[in-house]
């Protein structure tokens, strides 16, 4: 298939953009507006495969949002009593073990400001862990899972290097590869060595057998565990901004509360917690959909010559282009088909052959697979 543009005759604007792509479009997904502005596209016409959001939304979301309107002329409860109880009931933990935030990002940054010493981070992973740690003045120690070994977690290396760090951070399922690791032994190690294990479970609700693979049921037993989650990904409402931390480490939680700014969570998010966690049919259907669709999508991608899709337990898939630069593929997909994928080259341990794609509705997924096949088959 012939390109719709000449690689040799890019405009000056496109050349300038290419120099900035890693800085602008690779730090996070969902920078639709920059992409639309560059190529003269309408933002609402772009299908966004760069952000990992459930494409389905609770049927009664309009009523849920409307329920929050009545609270707009009042300040939210500064202690978020109702919100904490709703989250606690959903997870089966105590409400005193919950700290809510304006998205998981607020919890990450708040936590970093209340850690001390050296923080180990399991890479490749979400960039905000490192950014939050560095802003807080923490020393960062890197562990890197090798993609050539399917991102296997090397516990032996962690044990050998135990004197190099005081806390350790892992994303589970991990972003960007999407796999869940068995990390109970990592928690046992943290407890034995007196270290804090921080687990970002933002995408755990998309995984099969979630309750068996999450460490939430270990929170009560271990003060060496801190879990981070987000409402926005699984329930498809990133605009509401609601995340939370869970821990039985009361000293750490109190430090975070002492430093937490007041009223960071708006009335809509507070009100929504009365409803969304009880949407059992939505939760069941979402889990069933992603369990089947990610297997289907991985299989279809792996039928295409020149690309490998890694196994995933989440709502996104990491892919590697064997003979193409991700920026070239990304640009082709955007200009030809209005599809935006996530350049994953800026993740530690990855290079310019990697991209991450979200799992959207089945029809959109077919469009993406066909477009990738066309671009790689030219």
C-alpha positions in Angstrom: 0.0 0.0 0.0 1.4 3.4 -1.0 2.1 6.0 1.7 -0.2 9.0 1.7 2.8 11.3 2.4 6.4 11.6 1.3 9.0 10.8 3.9 11.5 12.9 2.1 9.3 16.0 1.9 8.0 16.6 5.4 7.1 20.1 6.3 9.3 22.1 8.7 6.5 21.8 11.2 6.5 18.0 11.0 10.3 17.9 11.4 10.1 20.1 14.5 7.4 18.0 15.9 9.4 14.8 15.4 12.2 16.3 17.6 9.6 16.9 20.3 7.6 13.7 20.1 9.4 12.0 22.9 9.0 15.0 25.2 5.3 15.6 24.3 3.6 12.5 23.1 5.6 9.8 24.9 5.4 10.9 28.5 1.7 9.9 28.7 -0.9 8.7 26.4 -4.0 10.6 25.3 -2.3 13.7 23.9 -4.9 13.9 21.2 -5.0 17.7 20.9 -1.3 18.0 20.0 -1.6 15.2 17.4 -4.7 16.9 15.9 -3.1 20.3 15.8 0.0 19.0 14.1 -1.8 17.1 11.3 -4.9 19.4 10.9 -7.2 16.7 12.2 -10.3 17.0 14.4 -9.5 15.7 17.9 -12.9 14.1 18.2 -12.3 12.1 15.0 -9.1 10.5 16.3 -9.5 7.0 17.9 -7.3 7.1 20.9 -5.4 3.8 21.5 -2.8 5.6 23.6 -4.7 5.9 26.8 -5.8 2.8 28.8 -9.4 3.6 29.6 -12.3 1.2 29.7 -14.3 2.1 26.5 -17.5 1.3 28.2 -19.2 3.4 30.8 -21.9 2.7 33.4 -25.3 3.0 31.8 -26.6 5.3 34.5 -23.6 7.7 34.5 -25.8 10.7 33.6 -27.9 10.1 36.7 -24.8 9.5 38.8 -23.3 12.9 37.7 -26.7 14.6 38.2 -26.7 13.3 41.8 -23.6 15.3 42.4 -25.1 18.6 41.2 -27.0 19.0 44.4 -23.7 19.2 46.3 -22.1 21.9 44.2 -22.9 24.7 46.6 -21.3 22.9 49.6 -17.7 22.0 50.3 -17.0 18.3 50.2 -16.5 16.6 53.5 -12.9 17.5 54.3 -12.4 14.0 55.8 -14.2 12.2 53.0 -16.0 9.9 55.4 -18.6 8.6 52.9 -16.1 8.3 50.1 -13.7 6.3 52.3 -16.4 4.0 53.5 -17.6 3.3 49.9 -14.1 2.4 48.8 -13.6 0.3 51.9 -16.8 -1.6 51.4 -15.9 -2.2 47.7 -12.5 -3.7 48.7 -13.5 -5.4 52.0 -11.0 -3.3 54.1 -11.5 -0.8 56.9 -12.2 2.8 56.0 -9.4 3.9 58.3 -7.0 2.1 55.9 -8.1 4.2 52.9 -6.7 7.6 51.7 -8.6 9.1 48.7 -6.9 11.3 46.1 -7.5 13.4 43.0 -6.6 10.4 40.8 -3.9 7.9 41.7 -1.3 10.5 40.7 -2.0 12.6 43.8 -1.5 9.5 46.0 1.8 8.7 44.3 3.2 12.2 44.8 1.9 12.4 48.4 3.4 9.1 49.2 6.8 10.0 47.8 6.9 13.1 49.9 6.5 10.9 53.0 9.1 8.3 52.2 12.7 8.5 53.2 15.9 6.9 52.0 16.2 5.0 48.7 13.4 3.9 46.5 13.8 0.9 44.1 11.6 0.9 41.0 10.8 -2.1 38.9 11.2 -1.0 35.2 10.0 -0.5 32.6 7.0 1.2 34.2 5.0 4.4 34.7 7.2 7.5 34.6 5.4 9.3 37.5 6.9 7.1 40.1 10.4 8.3 39.3 9.3 11.9 38.8 7.5 12.0 42.1 10.5 10.4 43.8 13.0 12.8 42.3 10.8 15.8 43.2 10.7 14.5 46.8 14.5 14.2 46.9 14.5 10.4 47.1 17.4 8.4 45.6 16.1 6.0 42.9 17.5 2.5 42.4 16.5 0.8 39.1 15.7 -2.8 38.5 14.9 -3.6 34.8 12.9 -6.6 33.6 14.3 -7.8 30.3 11.8 -7.9 27.4 13.9 -10.7 25.8 12.9 -12.8 28.8 9.2 -11.7 28.6 9.7 -9.2 31.4 10.3 -11.8 34.1 10.6 -10.4 37.6 14.1 -11.4 38.9 13.5 -11.9 42.6 17.1 -13.2 43.1 18.5 -9.9 41.9 16.3 -8.0 44.3 17.4 -10.2 47.2 21.1 -9.8 46.2 20.8 -6.0 46.1 18.6 -5.6 49.2 21.0 -3.2 50.9 20.7 -0.7 48.1 17.1 0.4 48.9 14.6 1.0 51.7 11.3 0.8 49.7 10.4 -0.9 46.5 7.8 0.1 43.9 6.1 -2.3 41.5 3.1 -1.8 39.1 0.9 -4.9 39.0 -0.4 -5.5 36.3 2.6 -3.6 35.0 2.4 -0.6 32.6 3.4 -1.0 29.8 3.6 -4.8 29.4 0.3 -5.5 31.1 1.3 -8.7 33.0 0.4 -9.5 36.6 3.3 -10.9 38.6 3.1 -13.2 41.6 4.5 -11.0 44.2 3.6 -12.5 47.6 7.2 -13.6 48.0 8.2 -10.0 47.4 5.9 -8.9 50.2 7.5 -11.7 52.5 10.9 -10.3 51.6 9.8 -6.7 52.5 8.4 -7.8 55.8 11.5 -9.8 56.7 13.9 -7.0 55.7 11.8 -4.2 57.2 11.1 -2.5 53.8 8.0 -1.0 52.4 6.4 -2.6 49.3 4.4 -0.2 47.2 2.1 -1.8 44.6 0.2 0.1 42.0 -2.9 -2.0 41.2 -4.5 0.6 38.9 -5.2 -2.1 36.3 -5.8 -5.1 38.5 -9.6 -5.1 38.0 -9.1 -5.9 34.3 -7.2 -9.1 35.2 -8.7 -12.6 35.4 -9.0 -13.9 39.0 -8.5 -10.4 40.3 -9.1 -11.1 44.0 -6.6 -14.0 44.0 -3.9 -11.9 42.4 -4.4 -8.6 44.3 -2.6 -8.0 47.6 -5.6 -6.1 49.1 -6.4 -9.1 51.3 -2.9 -8.8 52.8 -3.3 -5.1 53.8 -4.7 -5.9 57.3 -1.8 -8.3 58.0 1.1 -6.2 56.8 2.2 -2.7 57.7 4.9 -3.1 55.1 2.4 -2.9 52.2 0.9 0.2 50.5 -1.4 -0.3 47.5 -2.4 2.4 45.0 -5.6 2.1 42.9 -7.6 4.3 40.5 -11.3 4.4 39.9 -10.9 6.2 36.5 -9.4 3.4 34.4 -11.7 0.5 35.0 -14.9 2.6 35.3 -14.0 4.7 32.2 -14.2 8.1 33.9 -10.8 9.7 33.9 -12.3 13.2 33.9 -13.7 12.7 37.4 -10.2 12.1 38.9 -10.5 9.6 41.7 -7.8 7.3 43.1 -6.9 6.0 46.5 -4.2 4.4 48.6 -4.8 1.4 51.0 -2.5 0.5 53.9 -2.6 -0.6 57.6 0.5 1.5 58.2 -1.3 4.1 60.3 1.8 6.2 60.9 2.4 6.5 57.1 -1.2 7.3 56.4 -1.3 10.0 59.1 1.8 11.7 57.6 0.1 11.7 54.3 -3.1 13.1 55.7 -1.2 15.8 57.6 0.4 16.9 54.3 -2.6 16.4 52.1 -4.2 19.6 50.7 -7.9 20.0 51.7 -10.7 19.4 49.2 -8.7 17.9 46.4 -11.6 15.6 45.5 -14.6 17.3 43.9 -18.3 16.7 44.7 -18.9 14.7 41.5 -16.2 12.2 42.4 -17.4 12.0 46.0 -21.0 11.5 44.9 -20.2 9.0 42.2 -18.7 6.6 44.8 -22.2 6.1 46.1 -23.1 4.3 42.9 -20.2 3.0 40.7 -18.9 0.4 43.1 -22.4 -1.2 43.2 -22.7 -1.5 39.5 -22.2 -5.3 39.6 -23.5 -5.9 36.0 -21.2 -3.4 34.6 -18.2 -4.8 36.5 -19.0 -8.4 35.5 -19.5 -7.5 31.8 -16.3 -5.5 31.7 -14.3 -8.3 33.2 -15.7 -10.8 30.8 -15.2 -8.6 27.7 -11.5 -7.9 28.4 -10.8 -11.5 29.3 -11.8 -12.6 25.8 -11.0 -9.5 23.8 -7.3 -9.2 24.8 -6.7 -12.9 23.8 -8.4 -12.3 20.5 -6.5 -9.0 19.8 -3.1 -10.5 20.8 -3.6 -13.5 18.5 -4.6 -11.2 15.6 -1.7 -8.9 16.0 0.7 -11.9 16.2 -0.5 -13.1 12.8 1.0 -10.0 11.2 4.6 -10.3 10.0 7.0 -8.0 11.6 5.3 -7.4 14.9 5.1 -9.2 18.3 2.4 -8.7 20.9 3.3 -9.6 24.4 0.8 -11.4 26.7 -1.2 -9.1 28.9 -3.6 -9.3 31.9 -4.7 -5.7 31.5 -6.7 -3.5 29.0 -3.7 -2.8 26.9 -1.0 -4.6 24.9 2.7 -3.9 24.4 3.9 -4.6 20.9 7.3 -4.6 19.3 8.0 -3.8 15.6 10.8 -5.9 14.4 12.0 -3.7 11.6 10.3 -0.4 12.0 10.7 2.7 14.1 7.7 3.3 16.4 7.5 7.0 15.4 7.2 6.1 11.8 4.4 3.6 12.4 2.7 5.9 14.8 2.7 8.7 12.2 1.4 6.5 9.5 -1.5 5.2 11.6 -2.4 8.7 12.6 -2.3 10.3 9.2 -3.9 7.5 7.3 -6.5 6.2 9.7 -6.8 8.7 12.5 -5.5 6.2 15.1 -3.2 7.3 17.9 -1.0 4.7 19.6 1.4 5.2 22.5 5.1 5.4 21.7 6.7 3.3 24.4 10.3 4.1 23.6 10.8 6.3 26.6 10.2 3.5 29.1 13.4 2.4 30.8 14.5 -0.9 29.2 12.6 -0.3 26.0 13.7 1.2 22.7 12.3 2.8 19.5 10.7 -0.5 18.4 8.0 -0.6 21.1 4.5 0.8 21.3 1.5 0.3 23.6 -2.0 0.0 22.3 -5.2 0.1 24.4 -8.0 -2.5 24.0 -11.1 -0.6 22.9 -14.4 -1.9 21.6 -14.2 -4.8 19.2 -15.0 -2.8 16.1 -12.3 -0.3 16.8 -9.8 -3.0 17.6 -10.4 -4.6 14.2 -9.7 -1.2 12.6 -6.4 -0.9 14.4 -5.3 -4.4 13.6 -6.1 -3.9 9.9 -4.3 -0.6 9.8 -1.2 -2.0 11.4 -1.3 -4.9 8.9 -1.5 -2.3 6.0 1.3 -0.2 7.3 3.7 -3.1 8.0 2.8 -4.8 4.7 3.7 -1.8 2.5 
